[in-house]
Amino acid sequence: MNAAPYKFSATDADFATVVIAESASRPVLVDFWAPWCGPCRTLMPLLDRIADDYGGRFALAKVNTDEEQQVAGQFGIRSIPTVMLFHQGKAVEQFVGVQPELAIRALLDKYLARTGDGVPDTTGQLVAQVESALESRDVESARAAIGQLEATSVDHPALPALRALTDFAETAIARPDVPALRAAVEQDPADLASRHALAAHHALAGDYATALSEWLEILRRDRRFGDDLARRSILAAFNVLGEGHELTAGYRRRMASLLH
């Protein structure tokens, strides 16, 4: 099914070998999917691309739940796509549905702290530092770690998303009172500064559908607001979600329709 040796299909018959046993030597990310599942068709190419970027540091196994019902039942798969990460013979992480690319990379990086020759993966550690700083809303430390990451690996695939999240965090920190922001927008829908800050809070909470909707509304009301801030924020959100995400495709079309 896949030309790369680190991407393959797993079945009821060989799951114990190609996933469980294989995870003793490298993490194995298992994508439980089905041909009729729309979100699965969105997620699978994203996982394929991430696997190619990591070049075999983890394996990507795909399980068709229509055909491999035994193993799907064994792991309690009730919704698809479900993705499970196996490490040292055990399932250690799991998520359901399409997730932002950066979140998937962060999950993997927790178990890929070292390169194949045992040398610490500096770039992975720096990405983790940025994520940790953002969790505590420490924008200064996040930007410092991003600077180090740029110096180490100027083309690191996580950089655009990390820069975007740091910008969102900076906006949210400047206007931290979410109920007040919501009230301000309800009272004056043309208060675009409050709407932008509210959108940033939604993005940081993972609610990109609402964030993108708010930024699109700013764009509809005043394209030039904040030196094209809404369009730039939408594009930054796409960097976090990844090109394969359904929200990216949908809002890219809506933005293009609005602008043209």
Secondary structure, DSSP 8 states (H G I E B T S, - for coil): --SSTTEEE--TTTHIIIIIIGGGTS-EEEEEE-TT-HHHHHHHHHHHHHHHHHTTSSEEEEEETTT-HHHHHHTT--SSSEEEEEETTEEEEEEES---HHHHHHHHHTT--B-TTS-B-HHHHHHHHHHHHHHTT-HHHHHHHHHHHHHH-TT-TTHHHHHHHHHHHHHHHHS--HHHHHHHHHH-TT-HHHHHHHHHHHHHTT-HHHHHHHHHHHHHH-TTTTTTHHHHHHHHHHHHH-TTSHHHHHHHHHHHHHH-
